[in-house]
Amino acid sequence: MTTAMTDLIRRVKEHLTFIYPDLDHESLARELIALMGIDEQCRSPQAHRNNWDEADTVLITYGDSIVKPGERPLITLKQFLDQHLQHTISSVHILPFFPYSSDDGFSVIDYLTVNPSLGEWDDISSIATDYKLMADLVINHVSSRGRWFENFKKRVDPGQDYFVEADPRLDLSAVVRPRNTPLLYEYETLAGPRHVWCTFSADQVDLDFKNPAVLKEFINIIRHYLQWGVTLFRLDAVAFLWKEIGTPCIHLQQTHEIIKLLRTLVEHHSPDAVIITETNVPNRENLTYFGNANEAHLIYNFSLPPLLLYTLVSGDCRHLKTWLMSMPPAQAGTTYLNFIASHDGIGLRPLDGLVSDEERQRMVDTMNAFGGKVTYRRAQDGKDNPYELNIALYSALKGTMHNPDDGWQQQRFICAHAIMFALEGIPAIYIHSLFGTENDYQRLEHTGRARSINRHIWQYEELEHALTNHQQHHRFIFDELLKILAIRRQQTAFHPNTTQFTMHLGTKVFAFWRQSIDRRQSVFCLYNITDEQQVINLADINLIGTDRWADLISGERYDNLGGQLTLAPYQFVWISN
């Protein structure tokens, strides 16, 4: 047996000892390694290796966000990627592309099949050949219409012991809930009525990872995805994975250990593979998923979307600055996944402890005025608190708290993305942000679900026309964002793991400094986050006099470092040596 295999068995056994203290860890470890398809020739992964650089940008999309009559949507998506984005986007996150029964894909019926309405595995493989492919591992729950839950009701394997059950008479008040729906639902089975745990909805039934057979199923699923070219695994709703009555049932240590186990196995199978945790929780809780650079490779920067939105509609960056100063640099081998819009709404829980309740409510009221919807969750005190803003980001930035339609929508929207693109971490852009798609009220009315407002489906020809029509804002937004991304990917200072320092230029100008790993390039990123002109003394930026400085965006040179810099509303500069 090779040294690498001996070390792998030891590490897997250590994970299993914590998760399942009463099992035969040796035999289970060997079984999981075999299920993963890891053989004697495996190599130990390099510690603290970065599987990314400044050229990495992720596109978030549904498999059918763009459709063409008579063509499989995944083929249409690949055509659009190749035609417009192959020199800008490195990775594609295709939201759940499996057969499903609800929640636009996040209630999976069959993990091993591509939804026929989208395409087939060959289409997935084709995209994975030219782009790094991210797929969702919907690991916390499955569809109530899937085979496993049907078997649960029939009391046969596999499935009869795959789900969390609880007595409705128990005190479950400590459980943290992301929804106002009941936690337990009663289902009839051949053994009589059973009450099953449903964190999100009656159709999304929570799996019981106390049963190692469930873990084995997901190891098999991961291996299947790897074989078809998936290299980035987004662990959906993973914070809720392990349940213990009497606890909040979120962030439990067994959950963290399972993520560490999955990383150990995935890295030994494919050194380039990456684990991403989707944990829409307050910032301090979210940071724990890095572990000690041995858990998630990437964590979503969930506080960024609501904080940046608040900054731009209030014209005040003090909270954004305070948060940025508090963010620890990610260790090598880990980094942040930065985003400001996604298929979901803009989560408000990550604002806990960062803004006041009054400020949060002002933003909620502003988004309501801009045509958005608000989703609420019930807290332990019985009060309904705003949980998520459902609104297209372009519509969310149509105005400010003081002026609902000030004519600066396009510039404000570009400014938001320019901030996100330059921050420490990897930028991820939602496909509808790329086009400046607005609120889709027709889809909202059709589905009756608040999140549908931000899940428009473009007809291919309609989109192509919009992206070539100078009279529409879609063309301007698309061209500007691609131009900025093209500039970004050439700057070593924008490597996801380079130095970042927050600058202090008042509350109207948000600014930070990035420096490349070899310290040869510095970029000073300055953003006017207001609808008024701002003037900055170049001396306050502390540019080194022996270097030559220019704005990467406009090309303007700064030869007089004792002069001033004037920024128009929502203008930004990336000043580099």
C-alpha positions as CSV (number, residue, x, y, z in Angstrom):
1,M,0.0,0.0,0.0
2,T,1.4,3.4,-0.9
3,T,2.1,6.1,1.6
4,A,-0.6,8.3,0.1
5,M,-3.2,5.6,0.4
6,T,-2.2,4.8,4.0
7,D,-2.5,8.5,4.9
8,L,-5.9,8.8,3.1
9,I,-7.3,5.8,5.1
10,R,-6.0,7.4,8.3
11,R,-7.6,10.8,7.6
12,V,-10.9,9.3,6.5
13,K,-11.0,7.2,9.7
14,E,-10.4,10.3,11.8
15,H,-13.4,12.0,10.1
16,L,-15.6,9.0,10.6
17,T,-14.6,8.6,14.2
18,F,-16.1,12.0,15.0
19,I,-19.2,11.6,12.8
20,Y,-20.0,7.9,13.6
21,P,-18.2,7.0,16.9
22,D,-19.9,3.6,17.2
23,L,-19.1,2.2,13.7
24,D,-16.3,0.1,12.3
25,H,-14.3,3.0,10.9
26,E,-11.7,1.0,9.1
27,S,-14.1,-0.9,6.9
28,L,-16.3,2.2,6.3
29,A,-13.3,4.2,5.3
30,R,-12.2,1.7,2.8
31,E,-15.7,1.4,1.4
32,L,-16.0,5.2,0.9
33,I,-12.6,5.4,-0.8
34,A,-13.6,2.6,-3.1
35,L,-17.0,4.3,-3.8
36,M,-15.1,7.4,-4.7
37,G,-13.0,5.5,-7.2
38,I,-9.7,6.3,-5.6
39,D,-7.0,3.7,-6.2
40,E,-3.5,2.9,-5.0
41,Q,-2.0,5.4,-7.5
42,C,-3.6,8.4,-5.7
43,R,-1.4,11.2,-4.6
44,S,-1.8,13.3,-1.5
45,P,-3.1,16.8,-2.4
46,Q,-0.8,19.7,-2.1
47,A,-1.6,21.7,1.1
48,H,-2.7,25.3,0.6
49,R,-2.9,25.1,-3.1
50,N,-4.9,27.8,-4.9
51,N,-6.9,26.3,-7.8
52,W,-7.7,29.8,-9.1
53,D,-6.1,33.1,-10.2
54,E,-7.1,36.6,-11.4
55,A,-8.5,35.2,-14.6
56,D,-11.3,33.3,-12.8
57,T,-14.8,34.6,-13.0
58,V,-18.0,32.5,-12.4
59,L,-21.2,32.9,-14.4
60,I,-24.4,31.8,-12.5
61,T,-27.2,30.6,-14.7
62,Y,-30.1,28.2,-15.0
63,G,-29.8,25.6,-17.8
64,D,-32.7,27.4,-19.5
65,S,-32.1,31.1,-18.8
66,I,-31.6,31.4,-22.6
67,V,-33.8,29.3,-24.9
68,K,-34.2,28.8,-28.6
69,P,-37.2,27.0,-30.2
70,G,-36.5,23.4,-31.1
71,E,-33.1,23.3,-29.4
72,R,-32.0,21.8,-26.1
73,P,-31.4,24.7,-23.7
74,L,-27.9,23.4,-22.6
75,I,-26.8,23.5,-26.3
76,T,-28.2,27.1,-26.6
77,L,-26.3,28.0,-23.4
78,K,-23.0,26.6,-24.7
79,Q,-23.5,28.5,-28.0
80,F,-24.0,31.8,-26.1
81,L,-21.0,31.1,-23.9
82,D,-18.8,30.4,-26.8
83,Q,-20.0,33.3,-28.9
84,H,-19.9,36.0,-26.2
85,L,-18.1,34.9,-23.0
86,Q,-15.3,32.5,-23.7
87,H,-12.6,35.1,-23.2
88,T,-14.2,36.6,-20.1
89,I,-15.8,33.8,-18.1
90,S,-13.7,30.9,-16.8
91,S,-16.4,29.0,-14.8
92,V,-20.1,28.3,-15.2
93,H,-22.4,27.4,-12.4
94,I,-25.4,25.7,-13.9
95,L,-28.1,25.7,-11.3
96,P,-29.7,22.2,-10.6
97,F,-30.1,20.5,-14.0
98,F,-31.8,17.4,-12.7
99,P,-35.4,16.2,-12.7
100,Y,-37.2,18.1,-9.9
101,S,-40.6,18.7,-8.4
102,S,-40.4,22.2,-7.0
103,D,-38.2,25.2,-6.0
104,D,-36.9,25.6,-9.6
105,G,-34.6,22.6,-9.3
106,F,-33.7,22.4,-5.6
107,S,-36.1,19.5,-4.9
108,V,-34.2,16.8,-6.8
109,I,-36.0,13.7,-8.0
110,D,-33.0,11.9,-9.5
111,Y,-29.4,13.1,-8.9
112,L,-28.0,10.9,-11.6
113,T,-30.1,12.1,-14.6
114,V,-30.1,15.4,-16.5
115,N,-33.5,16.9,-16.8
116,P,-34.6,15.9,-20.4
117,S,-36.2,19.4,-20.9
118,L,-32.7,20.9,-20.6
119,G,-30.5,18.3,-22.4
120,E,-28.4,15.3,-21.5
121,W,-25.1,14.4,-19.9
122,D,-23.2,14.9,-23.2
123,D,-24.3,18.5,-23.2
124,I,-23.1,19.0,-19.6
125,S,-19.7,17.4,-20.6
126,S,-19.5,19.7,-23.6
127,I,-19.7,22.8,-21.4
128,A,-17.3,21.2,-18.9
129,T,-14.7,20.7,-21.7
130,D,-14.3,24.4,-22.2
131,Y,-15.3,25.9,-18.9
132,K,-14.8,24.9,-15.2
133,L,-18.2,23.6,-14.3
134,M,-20.0,24.1,-11.0
135,A,-22.9,21.9,-10.1
136,D,-25.2,21.9,-7.1
137,L,-25.0,19.0,-4.6
138,V,-28.4,19.4,-3.1
139,I,-27.3,17.5,0.0
140,N,-29.7,18.5,2.8
141,H,-33.0,17.3,1.3
142,V,-34.6,15.5,-1.7
143,S,-37.9,15.6,-3.5
144,S,-40.9,13.9,-1.8
145,R,-41.6,12.4,-5.3
146,G,-38.1,10.8,-5.6
147,R,-37.4,7.1,-5.4
148,W,-35.9,7.3,-2.0
149,F,-39.0,8.9,-0.4
150,E,-41.3,6.7,-2.3
151,N,-39.4,3.7,-0.7
152,F,-39.7,5.4,2.7
153,K,-43.4,5.4,2.4
154,K,-43.4,1.8,1.2
155,R,-40.9,0.8,4.0
156,V,-38.4,-0.7,1.6
157,D,-34.7,-0.1,0.8
158,P,-33.1,2.1,-0.4
159,G,-34.9,4.9,1.5
160,Q,-36.9,3.5,4.3
161,D,-34.3,4.8,6.9
162,Y,-32.9,7.7,4.8
163,F,-35.0,10.5,6.4
164,V,-35.2,12.4,9.6
165,E,-38.2,11.7,11.7
166,A,-39.4,13.4,14.9
167,D,-42.2,13.3,17.4
168,P,-44.4,16.4,17.0
169,R,-44.8,16.5,20.8
170,L,-41.1,17.3,21.2
171,D,-40.0,20.8,21.9
172,L,-38.4,21.9,18.7
173,S,-38.4,25.6,19.4
174,A,-34.6,25.9,19.4
175,V,-34.4,24.9,15.8
176,V,-33.2,27.8,13.5
177,R,-35.7,28.1,10.6
178,P,-35.2,29.8,7.2
179,R,-38.9,29.6,6.5
180,N,-42.3,30.1,8.1
181,T,-43.5,26.7,7.0
182,P,-44.0,23.9,9.5
183,L,-40.9,22.0,10.4
184,L,-42.6,18.5,10.5
185,Y,-45.0,17.1,8.0
186,E,-47.1,14.0,8.4
187,Y,-46.9,11.4,5.6
188,E,-48.8,8.1,5.4
189,T,-46.6,5.1,5.0
190,L,-47.2,1.3,5.0
191,A,-46.2,1.4,8.7
192,G,-48.7,4.2,9.5
193,P,-48.3,7.9,9.7
194,R,-44.8,9.3,10.1
195,H,-43.6,12.9,10.8
196,V,-40.7,13.8,8.7
197,W,-38.3,16.8,9.0
198,C,-38.7,19.5,6.3
199,T,-36.4,22.5,6.7
200,F,-37.7,24.3,3.6
201,S,-41.0,22.8,2.4
202,A,-43.2,19.7,2.5
203,D,-41.8,18.7,-0.9
204,Q,-38.2,19.0,0.3
205,V,-37.6,16.2,2.8
206,D,-34.5,16.3,4.9
207,L,-32.0,13.4,4.7
208,D,-30.7,11.6,7.8
209,F,-26.9,11.6,7.6
210,K,-26.8,9.7,10.9
211,N,-27.3,6.7,8.6
212,P,-24.0,6.2,6.8
213,A,-25.9,4.7,3.8
214,V,-27.0,8.2,3.0
215,L,-23.4,9.4,3.0
216,K,-22.5,6.5,0.7
217,E,-25.2,7.6,-1.8
218,F,-23.7,11.1,-2.0
219,I,-20.2,9.8,-2.4
220,N,-21.5,7.9,-5.4
221,I,-23.2,11.0,-6.7
222,I,-20.1,13.1,-6.4
223,R,-18.0,10.5,-8.3
224,H,-20.7,10.5,-11.1
225,Y,-20.5,14.3,-11.4
226,L,-16.7,14.2,-11.5
227,Q,-16.9,11.7,-14.4
228,W,-18.9,14.1,-16.4
229,G,-16.6,17.0,-15.8
230,V,-17.9,18.8,-12.7
231,T,-15.0,20.2,-10.7
232,L,-16.8,22.7,-8.4
233,F,-19.3,21.3,-6.0
234,R,-21.8,23.8,-4.4
235,L,-23.1,22.2,-1.2
236,D,-26.6,23.6,-1.0
237,A,-28.1,24.4,2.4
238,V,-25.4,22.4,4.0
239,A,-25.5,24.3,7.3
240,F,-28.7,22.4,8.2
241,L,-27.3,18.9,7.4
242,W,-27.0,17.3,10.9
243,K,-29.9,17.3,13.4
244,E,-29.9,16.9,17.2
245,I,-33.1,17.5,19.1
246,G,-32.6,20.3,21.7
247,T,-30.0,22.1,19.5
248,P,-30.5,24.8,16.8
249,C,-29.8,22.1,14.2
250,I,-27.5,24.4,12.3
251,H,-23.7,24.5,12.1
252,L,-23.4,21.4,14.2
253,Q,-19.9,19.9,14.4
254,Q,-20.9,16.8,12.6
255,T,-21.9,19.0,9.6
256,H,-18.4,20.6,9.6
257,E,-16.8,17.2,9.8
258,I,-18.8,15.8,6.9
259,I,-17.7,18.7,4.7
260,K,-14.1,18.0,5.7
261,L,-14.5,14.4,4.8
262,L,-16.0,15.3,1.4
263,R,-13.0,17.6,0.8
264,T,-10.5,14.9,1.7
265,L,-12.1,12.4,-0.7
266,V,-12.7,14.9,-3.5
267,E,-9.1,16.2,-3.4
268,H,-7.6,12.8,-3.5
269,H,-9.8,11.9,-6.5
270,S,-9.3,15.2,-8.4
271,P,-6.7,17.7,-7.1
272,D,-8.3,20.5,-9.1
273,A,-11.8,20.0,-7.6
274,V,-13.3,22.6,-5.3
275,I,-15.8,22.4,-2.5
276,I,-18.1,25.5,-2.0
277,T,-20.5,25.9,1.0
278,E,-23.8,27.7,0.5
279,T,-24.5,29.0,4.0
280,N,-26.8,32.1,4.0
281,V,-26.1,33.1,7.6
282,P,-24.6,35.9,9.6
283,N,-21.0,36.7,8.7
284,R,-19.2,35.2,11.8
285,E,-21.1,31.9,11.3
286,N,-20.3,31.8,7.6
287,L,-16.6,32.2,8.2
288,T,-16.4,29.0,10.2
289,Y,-16.9,27.0,7.0
290,F,-13.3,27.6,6.0
291,G,-12.3,25.5,9.0
292,N,-8.5,25.6,9.2
293,A,-8.1,25.6,5.4
294,N,-9.3,22.0,5.6
295,E,-13.1,22.4,5.0
296,A,-14.6,24.5,2.2
297,H,-12.2,25.8,-0.5
298,L,-14.7,28.7,-1.2
299,I,-17.4,30.3,0.9
300,Y,-20.0,32.7,-0.5
301,N,-19.6,36.2,0.7
302,F,-23.2,36.5,1.8
303,S,-22.9,39.9,3.6
304,L,-21.7,41.6,0.4
305,P,-25.0,41.8,-1.6
306,P,-27.1,43.4,1.1
307,L,-24.3,45.7,2.4
308,L,-23.4,46.9,-1.1
309,L,-27.0,47.5,-1.9
310,Y,-27.5,49.5,1.3
311,T,-24.3,51.5,0.5
312,L,-25.4,52.5,-3.0
313,V,-29.1,53.4,-2.2
314,S,-28.1,55.3,1.0
315,G,-25.0,57.0,-0.4
316,D,-23.1,56.0,2.8
317,C,-20.2,53.5,2.8
318,R,-19.4,53.4,6.6
319,H,-21.0,50.0,7.2
320,L,-19.4,48.5,4.1
321,K,-16.0,49.8,5.3
322,T,-16.4,48.5,8.8
323,W,-17.3,45.0,7.5
324,L,-14.4,45.0,5.0
325,M,-11.9,45.9,7.7
326,S,-13.3,43.0,9.9
327,M,-12.9,40.3,7.1
328,P,-9.9,38.1,7.7
329,P,-7.7,37.3,4.7
330,A,-8.5,33.8,3.4
331,Q,-5.6,31.4,3.9
332,A,-3.9,30.0,0.8
333,G,-6.0,27.2,-0.6
334,T,-9.2,29.0,0.4
335,T,-10.9,32.2,-0.8
336,Y,-14.2,34.0,-1.0
337,L,-16.8,33.7,-3.7
338,N,-18.1,37.3,-4.2
339,F,-21.5,37.9,-5.6
340,I,-24.1,40.6,-5.5
341,A,-27.0,38.9,-7.2
342,S,-28.1,35.3,-7.8
343,H,-31.1,33.1,-8.6
344,D,-32.2,33.6,-5.0
345,G,-33.1,36.9,-3.5
346,I,-30.8,39.2,-1.5
347,G,-30.5,37.6,1.9
348,L,-30.9,39.9,4.9
349,R,-29.8,37.6,7.7
350,P,-26.1,38.2,6.8
351,L,-26.7,41.9,7.9
352,D,-27.2,40.8,11.5
353,G,-24.8,42.8,13.6
354,L,-23.7,45.0,10.7
355,V,-26.6,47.5,10.3
356,S,-29.3,48.7,12.7
357,D,-32.9,47.4,12.5
358,E,-34.0,50.8,11.4
359,E,-31.5,50.9,8.5
360,R,-32.5,47.4,7.4
361,Q,-36.1,48.5,7.4
362,R,-35.4,51.6,5.3
363,M,-33.7,49.4,2.7
364,V,-36.7,47.0,2.8
365,D,-39.1,49.9,2.3
366,T,-37.0,51.3,-0.6
367,M,-37.0,47.9,-2.4
368,N,-40.8,47.7,-2.0
369,A,-41.0,51.1,-3.6
370,F,-38.8,49.8,-6.5
371,G,-41.3,47.0,-7.2
372,G,-39.6,44.2,-5.2
373,K,-41.0,41.7,-2.8
374,V,-39.9,40.7,0.7
375,T,-39.8,37.2,2.2
376,Y,-40.2,36.9,6.0
377,R,-39.1,34.2,8.5
378,R,-40.4,33.7,12.0
379,A,-37.9,34.3,14.8
380,Q,-37.9,32.4,18.1
381,D,-39.7,35.3,19.7
382,G,-42.6,34.8,17.3
383,K,-41.9,37.9,15.3
384,D,-41.7,37.9,11.5
385,N,-38.4,39.4,10.4
386,P,-37.5,40.3,6.8
387,Y,-35.4,37.4,5.5
388,E,-34.9,38.0,1.8
389,L,-35.4,40.8,-0.8
390,N,-36.8,39.5,-4.0
391,I,-35.9,41.9,-6.8
392,A,-33.7,42.0,-9.9
393,L,-30.5,43.8,-9.0
394,Y,-30.9,46.3,-11.9
395,S,-34.3,47.2,-10.6
396,A,-33.0,47.4,-7.0
397,L,-30.5,50.1,-8.1
398,K,-32.9,52.3,-10.1
399,G,-32.7,55.1,-7.5
400,T,-31.8,55.9,-3.9
401,M,-33.6,56.2,-0.6
402,H,-33.8,59.9,-1.3
403,N,-34.6,59.9,-5.0
404,P,-36.4,56.9,-6.5
405,D,-35.5,57.7,-10.1
406,D,-32.5,60.0,-10.4
407,G,-31.2,59.0,-13.8
408,W,-28.1,57.2,-12.5
409,Q,-29.4,53.7,-12.6
410,Q,-26.9,52.4,-15.2
411,Q,-23.9,54.0,-13.6
412,R,-24.9,52.8,-10.1
413,F,-25.3,49.3,-11.4
414,I,-21.9,49.3,-13.1
415,C,-20.3,50.7,-9.9
416,A,-21.8,47.9,-7.8
417,H,-20.2,45.3,-10.1
418,A,-16.8,47.1,-10.3
419,I,-16.6,47.0,-6.5
420,M,-17.4,43.3,-6.5
421,F,-14.9,42.5,-9.3
422,A,-12.0,44.1,-7.4
423,L,-12.5,42.6,-3.9
424,E,-10.4,39.8,-2.5
425,G,-11.9,36.5,-3.8
426,I,-13.4,35.2,-7.0
427,P,-16.3,37.2,-8.6
428,A,-19.5,35.4,-9.6
429,I,-22.0,37.2,-11.8
430,Y,-25.6,36.2,-12.2
431,I,-26.5,35.9,-15.9
432,H,-29.3,38.5,-15.5
433,S,-26.9,41.0,-14.1
434,L,-24.8,40.6,-17.2
435,F,-27.8,41.8,-19.3
436,G,-29.3,44.3,-16.8
437,T,-32.5,42.2,-16.7
438,E,-35.3,44.0,-14.9
439,N,-38.1,42.6,-12.6
440,D,-40.1,39.9,-14.3
441,Y,-43.6,40.5,-13.1
442,Q,-45.2,38.2,-15.7
443,R,-43.1,35.2,-14.4
444,L,-43.9,36.3,-10.8
445,E,-47.6,36.2,-11.5
446,H,-47.3,32.9,-13.4
447,T,-45.6,31.0,-10.6
448,G,-46.8,32.8,-7.6
449,R,-43.3,32.6,-6.1
450,A,-41.5,35.7,-5.1
451,R,-38.1,34.5,-6.3
452,S,-39.4,34.2,-9.9
453,I,-39.2,38.0,-10.2
454,N,-35.4,37.5,-10.8
455,R,-35.6,34.4,-12.9
456,H,-36.5,35.7,-16.4
457,I,-36.1,33.4,-19.4
458,W,-34.7,35.1,-22.5
459,Q,-35.5,34.0,-26.0
460,Y,-32.2,33.7,-27.8
461,E,-33.1,35.9,-30.7
462,E,-34.7,38.5,-28.4
463,L,-31.5,38.6,-26.3
464,E,-29.2,38.9,-29.3
465,H,-31.3,41.8,-30.6
466,A,-31.1,43.5,-27.1
467,L,-27.4,43.1,-27.0
468,T,-26.9,44.8,-30.3
469,N,-29.5,47.6,-29.9
470,H,-27.9,50.9,-28.9
471,Q,-31.3,52.1,-27.8
472,Q,-31.6,49.6,-25.0
473,H,-29.7,49.6,-21.7
474,H,-28.9,45.8,-22.1
475,R,-26.2,46.6,-24.7
476,F,-24.5,49.2,-22.5
477,I,-24.5,47.0,-19.4
478,F,-23.3,44.0,-21.2
479,D,-20.5,45.8,-23.0
480,E,-19.3,47.7,-19.9
481,L,-19.3,44.7,-17.6
482,L,-17.3,42.6,-20.2
483,K,-14.8,45.4,-20.7
484,I,-14.2,45.7,-16.9
485,L,-13.9,41.9,-16.6
486,A,-11.4,41.8,-19.4
487,I,-9.3,44.4,-17.7
488,R,-9.6,42.7,-14.3
489,R,-8.3,39.3,-15.5
490,Q,-5.0,40.9,-16.6
491,Q,-4.1,42.3,-13.2
492,T,-2.0,40.1,-10.9
493,A,-3.1,42.4,-8.0
494,F,-6.6,40.9,-8.5
495,H,-5.5,37.4,-7.7
496,P,-8.2,36.1,-5.3
497,N,-5.6,35.7,-2.5
498,T,-3.6,39.0,-2.8
499,T,-3.3,41.6,-0.1
500,Q,-6.3,43.9,0.5
501,F,-6.4,47.0,2.8
502,T,-9.4,49.3,3.4
503,M,-8.8,53.0,2.8
504,H,-10.4,55.9,4.6
505,L,-11.6,58.6,2.3
506,G,-14.8,59.5,4.2
507,T,-18.3,58.0,3.8
508,K,-19.0,59.1,0.2
509,V,-16.0,57.3,-1.4
510,F,-15.5,53.6,-0.9
511,A,-11.9,52.6,-1.4
512,F,-9.4,49.8,-0.9
513,W,-5.9,48.8,-2.1
514,R,-4.9,45.5,-3.6
515,Q,-1.3,44.3,-4.0
516,S,0.0,41.3,-6.1
517,I,1.6,38.4,-4.4
518,D,5.0,39.4,-5.7
519,R,4.3,43.0,-4.6
520,R,5.1,44.3,-8.0
521,Q,1.6,45.7,-8.8
522,S,-0.6,47.8,-6.6
523,V,-4.2,48.9,-7.6
524,F,-6.0,51.6,-5.7
525,C,-9.7,51.1,-6.2
526,L,-11.8,54.2,-5.5
527,Y,-15.6,54.4,-6.0
528,N,-17.9,57.4,-5.7
529,I,-21.0,55.7,-4.1
530,T,-23.2,58.8,-4.3
531,D,-25.2,60.8,-6.9
532,E,-23.0,63.8,-6.4
533,Q,-19.5,64.7,-7.6
534,Q,-16.7,63.9,-5.2
535,V,-13.2,65.4,-5.1
536,I,-10.2,63.5,-3.6
537,N,-6.7,64.8,-2.9
538,L,-4.3,62.4,-4.6
539,A,-1.9,62.9,-1.6
540,D,-4.5,61.2,0.6
541,I,-4.2,58.0,-1.5
542,N,-0.5,57.7,-0.7
543,L,0.7,56.9,-4.2
544,I,4.5,56.2,-4.3
545,G,6.2,59.1,-6.1
546,T,8.8,57.0,-7.8
547,D,6.1,54.9,-9.6
548,R,4.1,56.0,-12.7
549,W,0.3,55.8,-12.0
550,A,-2.6,55.5,-14.4
551,D,-6.3,54.5,-14.3
552,L,-6.8,51.0,-15.7
553,I,-10.3,51.9,-16.8
554,S,-9.9,55.2,-18.6
555,G,-6.1,55.2,-19.2
556,E,-5.8,58.6,-17.5
557,R,-2.3,59.2,-16.1
558,Y,-1.6,60.9,-12.7
559,D,1.7,62.7,-13.0
560,N,1.0,65.4,-10.4
561,L,0.5,63.4,-7.2
562,G,-0.2,66.6,-5.3
563,G,-3.3,67.3,-7.5
564,Q,-6.9,66.3,-7.1
565,L,-9.1,63.5,-8.5
566,T,-12.7,64.4,-9.4
567,L,-15.2,61.5,-9.6
568,A,-18.6,62.0,-11.2
569,P,-21.6,60.2,-9.6
570,Y,-20.9,56.5,-9.3
571,Q,-17.6,56.8,-11.3
572,F,-14.7,54.6,-10.2
573,V,-11.0,54.3,-10.9
574,W,-8.5,51.5,-10.6
575,I,-5.2,53.4,-10.2
576,S,-2.3,51.1,-10.9
577,N,1.5,51.3,-11.2
